[in-house]
Amino acid sequence: MAALHGDLDPYYDLGDYRRPVDTPSPHAQLWFDRGLVWAYAFNHEEAIACFERALALDADLAIARWGIAYAIGPNYNKAWDAFDPSTWRRPWPEPGWNCNSPPRAAPALSSRA
């Protein structure tokens, strides 16, 4: 059940599900779609690998970074208790960090400190 797509390696046929994203690279689009299918199928490790491959093909593809964050986080099959606390990262900047944000965003940012 391998599919060959252009100059890419043969890969398991995941069907034709497609979620168009803003990228000039058709191969990055393909790898993003594969990552999304694997994430929806709860194969998070493979989803992360696909999203990383999409990023390698288009470093500006921010939605692929979202995909990694989505796949790496907690879900039905991996609750917070299963994570190693030494690998946790702080999602917000340190208190006192100034992002030079517009005034309307400043109250929201300061409430997270």
N, C-alpha and C positions, 0 to 999 in steps of 0.2 A: 504494500500500500504506500509506496513512495511516490512523491510528486516532484518533478523537476521544474524549477522556475528560473528560466534564464541561466545566468552563470552561478546560481546558488546550488549548494549541495542537495542531493535528494533528501526529501523530508516527508514525514508521515502526512497523509492526506487528511486534513482536518475539516474538509468541506469548503463551502464557498461563503461563509459568513464574512462580512466586510463592514468595518466601521470607518468611513473616510475621515482622515485627519489631514492637517495642513502640513504637507511635506512634499518637496519636489522629487523625492526619491521613491519610485515604485517599490523598490526592495525594502526600504524602511517601512513603508505602508504594509507590505506583506508580513514582515516580522512583527509589527505592532498587532496586526489582526491575529496572528498565531498566538501571541502572548495573551491577548484578550480571551481567546477561546480556551487556552490552557488555564487561565485564571478562573474563568467561569466553571471549568471542570474540576476545580480544586487541586490542580497539579501546579502548585505555586512555584516550585523550584524550576520547572520547565518554562513557566510563564516569565519568571525573572530573566532566565537565559534569553528568551525571545525579545523581551523589552530591551535588554542590554545590547543585543545584536542590532535592533532598530536604532538605538542611540549611536552605535558605532558607524552606522550608515548615514545618520543625520543627527549630528550633535545638538542641533537646535530643536529637536522634537521633544518639547516639554511634556507632552502627554505620555511619552514613554517613561519619563521619570515618575509621573503619577502612577503608571502601571506597576513600576517596581515598588513604590510605596504601598500600593493597594495589595500586591501579592505578598509582600514581606510582613504585613501587619497581622493582627489577630483575626481569626475567623472561626467558624464552627468547629473545624478540625484542629485548631491550634489556639488554645486560650492563652491569655497573658501569662499564666502560671508556667507554661511550657517554654517561655523565652528565657534566655540567659541574661540576667540583669547587666552583666558587664558589657553587653553589646548594645544596650539601649543608648539612644542619642537624644539630646534635648531638642525638641521640635521648634522651639522659639529662641531667639537670640538672648544672650545674657541680659539681666536687668541693667538699665542705663545705656544700652546700645541705641544709637541714633541712626535711623534709616533715612533721614531727610524726607520723610513721607509728607504728603499734603496734609494740611490742618484737619480735614475731615477724617483722615485715617488715624491721626495721632491718638485720640482717646481710646480707640479700639486696641491699638498696639500697647499703650501704656497699661491697660487693664490686664494684659497677659503677663506682665512682668512679675 
